[in-house]
Amino acid sequence: MSLKRTALLSLAAAFAALPTASMAYLVNTDAGTGYTVGSLTGFQTDGDEMDGMTVVFDFWDNTSSSLLWADTGVGSGGVSGSLNNASWSLNLSGDTFTAPWTLTVSNTILKKLTLIGSTGFTAFDMTDPSTGTPGSSSGATFFTSSTLPITATYKNIIQVGANAPVGDIYERLIIEFGGDGLRSSSIDFYADTDNIDKGTFYEPSVPGPAAVLPFGIGLLAAWKQRRNRK
């Protein structure tokens, strides 16, 4: 854990030096359809521990590409696709709490990226409330240094067992690109994940309330909260 703290402090210092123009993203939550899991198997999730997660790329020409996350090396995973001269990919190496997701598109325009954790026994863990759901530890809410107008939505709240959901872990993460979209470029973003005990993920018959609530705007506040992880 001491290594994690050192890495966080170093990254936080680097992002603190960025100009305020980088604080262009918005984070929302949408309780959506509630999910229940039996237990979480761990809060330190590396890139090679999300196999089977569905990654959907939606482009401005109304086409889409749905891919399944797979190992790309020790501690690493990702997806990639191509058609004609266009290509797209998402990769991560290391622990999702400290390591960036790298999104790249070439010769195309991306308008939305959707990560569906349930197909890969993965949950997306937000910073607040701190420690949150038992077994999840403190998460790390989506943030990025990109200056693009981005909206990230955590959707479909998750509860563990019979306990009421706390509001920090969700079944999917939806990242939408405003303006002219993401055009032939690469960006990094951060979003923590946890592993779900296989065989315990199921959807209850009664969906949770569907309400989109603004979580916050900005980069420095997210970093400040991340440093409180134990």
Sequence and secondary structure as in RCSB ss.txt:
>XXXX:A:sequence
MSLKRTALLSLAAAFAALPTASMAYLVNTDAGTGYTVGSLTGFQTDGDEMDGMTVVFDFWDNTSSSLLWADTGVG
SGGVSGSLNNASWSLNLSGDTFTAPWTLTVSNTILKKLTLIGSTGFTAFDMTDPSTGTPGSSSGATFFTSSTLPI
TATYKNIIQVGANAPVGDIYERLIIEFGGDGLRSSSIDFYADTDNIDKGTFYEPSVPGPAAVLPFGIGLLAAWKQ
RRNRK
>XXXX:A:secstr
 HHHHHHHHHHHHHHHTS GGG  EEEEEE  S EEES EEES  BGGG TT EEEEEETTS EEEEE EEEETT
EEEEEEEETTEEEEEEEESBTTTS EEEEEESSEEEEEEEEGGGGTEEEE S SSS STTS S    B    S E
EEEEEEEEEETTS   SSEEEEEEEEE TT EES EEEEB  EEEE TT EE  SS     EEEEEE SHHHHHH
HTT  
